[in-house]
Every structure is written in structure tokens, then in C-alpha cells.
């Protein structure tokens, strides 16, 4: 089955434009509908000097463009320990430090997949403060990702991870884009709290597992049961993170353009990559000098605009006099 849309390509295969129906494409070029139809299904190589194709009807709900891998990620770290004389506004010099922080566990989930990946330190590794093994396993995940999603990832998770990679002698993983759901919540919404657990409560996604500092204390003593619970806690955070990310995603400004990762030549949603988009009738996006068509994705609900101006303003532009 095919959609009504037909897509126009150059003879070299480069995408040029789309038309909502064969009739409109035929009228635009002053040719017979059957000519374009035959080109689109491969009976003829071209029509009016262009190649044509139909869009297939597919279910693209939460389906990423082929080759795109989005990793939802969370880490848990051990606290630093130091000798102090008080509990408020302490300046801790290096000789006071007993031990530096290190990674206790990590958990990650590829967007749209069921499996949750994780790794944690053993009791012996905690006592020796050696996280190289789990850093190496996390490196493999990051090296395979195109986009990494984390809550407070820009300020915490990613810098912490890179610090441990560097100290453990690991090379930088392949480049990836970052999405920080905490920054999105802060900048684009007005929630009373932007914590991951609070967002999960607002959206009725369930809550994080119960913890207090006792868990971290027991983990630092090498208790295997506590370390297993820490890993479970870490994995549950990733499940919630994925749900929160998908809830916020249609509103995200500056989200990595997933349409850029597709080689299909068919225009798609820049937010989720779906090709199931439709024109918003009587809606336009205006800049100071141009007018663009507005599209809504039927999979994620996000909005996007056409790449080329629908109708450049022909009036001579004048600027308001600054007051």
C-alpha cells in the first residue's frame, strides 16, 4: 500500500519536493497523471525530467531512522571522603582527601528496545576503588551511540564519565550528540521541581526506588547485596528517563535533527525521524524576510517547518526605528 504523496527527485536521485497527490504534481508540470504514476512505480524512468516515488504506509511510532541509535544513560558514583572540621562551607584541601569519587554502576537502554544494559563494581573492586572494568564496558555503549540522553547529563553524567575514562587510560569514544532532560525541563517548562522523580510523578510514570545515604555507605564497605540493589536502582532510573524523554521530546528546541540521519530522500520529522508528517493547514512560520510551511508529526506530535521558504516576502523590508 502507498500513501497519496508523491516525491520528486532529480535524475541523480537528489530529493527536490513533495506533492500531496499525483493530480497536484501533474497540474504543476502540465502533464498527464498516468505519466507520473508510471514513473513512481518504475514503469518509466522519469516524468517531466524528474524521477518520482510514492511513500509507503508504515507504522513509524517511536521508530528511528535506520542506523540511528539513541542511548538513555544514568550512572551512580561513590562519594569522596575527607577529613573535615565542620559541616558547612568547608574548604577541603588535597591533603584532607581520603579518597576521590569513582563510578559504582551504570545503566543504559537503547531507545525503543526492551533490554536494559548495566554493569557494577564488585565488593573487591569497591575496596580497591577500581572502576576501570565498568568504564570499559560503558565506553563500548557510548562509542556505538549517535545521541545520548541523560538527566543532568551536561553538568554531571557526561563530565563524570569522561573524567573516569581519562583517568583509566581510555581514549575518547566516537562523537555523539547530547540531550539533557533536566535542562529541557528548566528552560522550556515551569514545573515546581525538575528532578527526574518529580517529573515521573507529574506524568504518572511511577517513581524511583527508595534509597537513602545508607545504601551508598554500605556500597562503600563492599557489601554485595547493596551493590546489587544499587544496580537495580540505576536500571529503574533509566526506564523512567526514557519515558520522560519521550514525553518532553515534542517540545524540545534544538533537538538533534533525526531527519539528517536518514538516507531515504523522503522528508521526515526532525524530532523523531518519522516520515508520517502532515501539513498544518493555514499555519505558517515567519522570519523577518520569509514564510515557511509548518508540518506536524503524526507519530510524536512535534512541529517542524519546511527547509525552503514557501513564499519569500516580496515587499521591501523596512525595520522599526529603535526606541
Secondary structure, 3 states (H helix, E strand, C coil): CEEEEEEEECCCCCEEEEECCHHHHHHHHCCCHHHHHHHHCCCCCCECCEEEEEEECCCCCCCCCCCCCEEEEEEEECCCEECCCCCCCCCCCHHHEEECCCEEEEEEEECCCCCCEEEECCHHHHHCCCCHHHHHHHHHHHHCCCEEEECCHHHHHHHHHHHHHHHCCCCCCCCCEEEEHHHHHHHHCCCCCCCHHHHHHHCCCCCCCCCCHHHHHHHHCCCHHHHHHHHHHHHHHHHHHHHHHHHHHCCCCCCCCHHHHCCCCCCCCCCCCCCCEEEEEEEEEECCCCEEEEEEECCCCCEEECCCCCCCCCCCCCCCCCC
